[in-house]
Amino acid sequence: MDDLRTRIERALRAGVRGVLLQTPEEDRALEVLEHVAERLHWRLHTWSAASGIDHGKPRALADLLHELQGHTDDALWVLLDAGAGLESPPLRRAVRELTQRERGPAVVMVEPPGPSISTLSSIPELVVEALPPPDLEELAQHIAWVADLLAEHDHPDARERLHPHASALARAALGLPRQAVDRLLAETVLEHGPDPDALRRTIAARKPSTLDRSGMLEVCEPVPPQALGGLPRLKAWLHRRALALDPAARQAAIPAPRGVLLLGVQGCGKSLAARVSAHILGLPLLRLEPGRLFGGTVGESEANLRRTLALVERLAPAVLWLDEIDKGLAGTEGAASDAGTAARVVGGLLTWLQERQQPVFVAATANRVDALPPELLRRGRLDEIFFVDLPNAEQRQEILRVHLEHEPRRILGGAPPCADPWPAFASAIADADGWSGAEIEAALVEARLDAFAEGRPLAAADLRRAVEATVPLSRTRAESIGALRAWASERARPA
């Protein structure tokens, strides 16, 4: 905010008489402008269509602009949500004439993100600025101030309980508007009192939905590594990468991890591995289907990408799961590219992957390497490429055990009884060579249905019959899987 105040003050001293300030936080914008007016020794006035001038009687915007043309005194006029009233050419012309002067009142238009921004941005005399969300220091100070208020009223222990955690809570809330932080703090204190752990949980759960009103991002629940059978090398790599998120790693010149591309056979756990990565790294998980970015109007797709990536950075640190990126980014060349829209979206995404500064770990999944832009495979955008192959015999047993015992315990609190001991089930899956993890899970579901229909516990024979009745994908698509394996043998690490 100090930099923004300095820029606006310098521009006004230099003779600029029109500023467009983009922000949804009018209260913080007014704090900035009050400080600027005080530094300049100018009077500050506010206008809105509802409250008029300085919360007086309502005043039409056209009348105000006409009146200001006759003023010669230096003053700061803050127009709140004036963009919607400037659709007509005469009003836009009035703003231009008012802001073309080098003396007299200056106009600052405070606007939230939306269609009116493009209307106002077309006025060349307006200097465009954006108020960033509160930084870590501002949020920590604000949370400490709220704790002091609570201590003076209904919660005398608030200062003692919250002050030591102000920085950690601010880090969790980073990216949120200050009003949203206040609302989440108030709701949590009403239910749990000034409990820092409850506040941290509430912020983590509500932060994505508070920021994302477009529906582009989906908040997903991370999954513990025990729920993913196989992929030992990927798990070990993720545990090592998690060390880079330790604050001490920054002092050792270790950058935050950038991400991983999970390429492989369908149904072998790539999506589950993306969810596991968030659990190992200890970060929230955001899922983005790249296909959602594409809109029907000119420029909509590129605008969707910019807004979504800006939102992801506000939610950092986080894991961004780009699900089935090969399908979402298909058609970036030729006639299928929709007059270059897909190519521009891909280019914007690749640029962000290369240049992002916030700690966003990208977990991208793909089934077809030939559908991926070659630039995505270059090191620097992501840390590593892992090939997720069909599980071997040992891994198939591990996957079966996850779905037979571990997952029921995690979801239901206990595994249903079985008619046979574990070795019998391990033997039943031993002959399922070339089966994916999804096919093993589906066969187990079929076997459980057979046993349930007959009112008895699951038996190994049920699983064996389900295996024998299924033709796996490795046979129906043997050629494409073979080509993928051949490519990955020299270009990717086995997971």
Stockholm file with secondary structure:
# STOCKHOLM 1.0

chainA/1-495         MDDLRTRIERALRAGVRGVLLQTPEEDRALEVLEHVAERLHWRLHTWSAASGIDHGKPRALADLLHELQGHTDDALWVLLDAGAGLESPPLRRAVRELTQRERGPAVVMVEPPGPSISTLSSIPELVVEALPPPDLEELAQHIAWVADLLAEHDHPDARERLHPHASALARAALGLPRQAVDRLLAETVLEHGPDPDALRRTIAARKPSTLDRSGMLEVCEPVPPQALGGLPRLKAWLHRRALALDPAARQAAIPAPRGVLLLGVQGCGKSLAARVSAHILGLPLLRLEPGRLFGGTVGESEANLRRTLALVERLAPAVLWLDEIDKGLAGTEGAASDAGTAARVVGGLLTWLQERQQPVFVAATANRVDALPPELLRRGRLDEIFFVDLPNAEQRQEILRVHLEHEPRRILGGAPPCADPWPAFASAIADADGWSGAEIEAALVEARLDAFAEGRPLAAADLRRAVEATVPLSRTRAESIGALRAWASERARPA
#=GR chainA/1-495 SS CHHHHHHHHHHHHTTCCEEEEECSCHHHHHHHHHHHHHHHTCEEEEEETTTEETTSSCCCHHHHHHHHHTCCSCEEEEEETCGGGGCSHHHHHHHHHHHTCSSSCEEEEEECSSHHHHHHHTCTTCEEEECCCCCHHHHHHHHHHHHHHHHHTTCTTHHHHHGGGHHHHHHHHTTSCHHHHHHHHHHHHHHHCSCHHHHHHHHHHHHHHHHCCSSCCEEECCCCGGGSCSCHHHHHHHHHHHGGGSHHHHHTTCCCCCEEEEEECTTSSHHHHHHHHHHHHTCCEEEECGGGGCCSSTTHHHHHHHHHHHHHHHHCSEEEEETTHHHHTCCCSGGGGTTTHHHHHHHHHHHHHHHCCSCEEEEEEESCGGGSCGGGGSBTTBSEEEEECCCCHHHHHHHHHIIIIIHHHHHHSSCCCBSSCHHHHHHHHHTCTTCCHHHHHHHHHHHHHHHHHTTSCBCHHHHHHHHHTCCCHHHHTHHHHHHHHHHHHHHSEEC
#=GC SS_cons         CHHHHHHHHHHHHTTCCEEEEECSCHHHHHHHHHHHHHHHTCEEEEEETTTEETTSSCCCHHHHHHHHHTCCSCEEEEEETCGGGGCSHHHHHHHHHHHTCSSSCEEEEEECSSHHHHHHHTCTTCEEEECCCCCHHHHHHHHHHHHHHHHHTTCTTHHHHHGGGHHHHHHHHTTSCHHHHHHHHHHHHHHHCSCHHHHHHHHHHHHHHHHCCSSCCEEECCCCGGGSCSCHHHHHHHHHHHGGGSHHHHHTTCCCCCEEEEEECTTSSHHHHHHHHHHHHTCCEEEECGGGGCCSSTTHHHHHHHHHHHHHHHHCSEEEEETTHHHHTCCCSGGGGTTTHHHHHHHHHHHHHHHCCSCEEEEEEESCGGGSCGGGGSBTTBSEEEEECCCCHHHHHHHHHIIIIIHHHHHHSSCCCBSSCHHHHHHHHHTCTTCCHHHHHHHHHHHHHHHHHTTSCBCHHHHHHHHHTCCCHHHHTHHHHHHHHHHHHHHSEEC
//
